[in-house]
Amino acid sequence: MCGIVGYTGKRSAAPVIVEGLKCLEYRGYDSFGLAVTDCESAAKSDAGGLAVIKKQGRISDAGRDVTLLNGNTGIGHTRWATHGVPSDVNAHPHTDCTGDIAVIHNGIIENYAELKRSLIAEGHTFKSETDTEVIAHLLEKFCNAADADGLIGEERIDFAVKSLMETLEGSFALLILIRGFSGLIAIKRFSPLVLGIGDEELFASSDMTPILEHTQKILFLEDDDYAYLMPEGIRVFSYPSGDAVEREVKTVDWDVESAKKGGYDFFMEKEIFEQPAVFVNSFRQSIDDKAVSVLKKASSITVVACGSSYHAGLVFRYLAEKYCKIPVRVEIASEFLNFAIAKGTAVIAVTQSGETADTLAALRHAKASGCPVFAVTNVLGSSVTRIADHVLYTRAGPEISVAATKSFIAQCAVLMRIVSVLGKGIFEKELFEIYPVLEETLLFDPAGASAVCKDAENIFYVGRGVYYPISLEGALKMKEITYIHAEGCAAGELKHGPFSLLTPETPVIAVCTKDASYPVMISNIKEMKARGAPVIAIGSAGDKDLKEIADIFIPLPKSENICEVISATIILQMIACNTAVLLGRDVDKPRNLAKSVTVI
Ligand code: M6R
């Protein structure tokens, strides 16, 4: 997740872009860069070219020289590293071999490795380790092809942009400068990009925050739109037809402070709403062949992790055991040193921050014992990546709220990807198509469930199979941000003790979709009801029986079983978040907790 800003107008572009990037630092802050051009004179004389500055570090620490870049059109980027370590050379913008094309990008190019190989074979020289750089080289190639066909002006650019969109796989919000073209090119597919219309000036950005300082008129691009921001205005086109399209311009009257959280009151809410894209970006990545072959050769897999990451490990266990027939153990990292490690075990550390001391100690122990060691982490270059033999990155972007939401979903996505790869493509189709299901999930209104939860002293969360860890995660979310005691239980375990705690004041949140455990879950829910507990049931769309039994029935969007696992998690996050709001808690910074736990 990175932040991008573009400007074209009468003012000097660089200072506007620098201020804009400061608003987007929450999206990434390991390096930054700008490319600026004086479009009008560059177009007229075909001279000049692009001035580019890019550096490791934060835009807020950038020197004055950045703002002195000369030109009235420019693009800028603040980076959250995904491909290649944070460094000057990996910072955006990326340029082609001639230096005539500059590109900034938010998203992931899934087929970049094969594209890079063929571009190198065609004579292109790469400077960085990023996926983004292929875009600059592809544009160079397509512009050359357009030149060979005698295309000029906008026809040349149209050809290059459409060829680019046909070639790229993955998610991308792109801002592009091409020497000789008197404007800014914006392209969107599955990554956020909005445009702003000011008085003789135009803006582009990952979110509205940087734009609202200048104008309230916002144009929201749709996926597969591309737009030209020119001195005479914005024109938007739809790929693949290339037809000009009208997109509504909305007047947004948010104040700038609320815009920093994208209009949400808390980062947790904002991060919950980012999850459709986060899941898709995290799932749709290929896993290195070497890593796959090590996992295939392992006689068993052990996951070590803490907190929410431990729950993601448990989700992995249920799926991998069932669908890949691999024995999987999941250990709380701080307890791992007490146990023997079976010969032939591969160990996976799951950690959002990559810095959790207990998880690092567990992974070091596994490595010292001779196991092949893996990391699933969100932070490039974090400590865990230096211990692991193989690293798989979640694509959640920076998570600011202490409560893990999108990072948990991203961990599930990467671990489901492993299951899919080891399970000969299982779930691939369903999870490739999950985006609209998750968008629909976010329409859920948690008010009814939260009204019940907010008055409770104790809440139970129950599920069977893969919904047992999802219940643990739901309970963790509730307790950490509301301070209500919440306990996740395997549904079958309640009658072995916790039943004694059930009263009409003790809500039970039961996750009960129409999977193999459904009939027995229904019996369990009836047992809870018989003890007087109010039941909030999350189930499959159209489940009339569950609706009849439960006090509150929350239907998930109609989808495949595997997608319901993710939808149900999001529903539980939303209930916890809303309950914390009703109780007036400090949602993003719950008491006594820290985002990264670097002590044992
Ligand atoms: O950075 P990690 O994933 O290693 O962190 C582990 C836990 O501290 C973390 O998941 C914690 O439980 C969550 N913040 C809870 O929402």
Residues whose N, C-alpha, C, O or C-beta is under 5 A from the ligand:
A	BS01	M6R	C306 G307 S308 S309 V350 T351 Q352 S353 G354 T356 V402 A403 A404 K595 V597
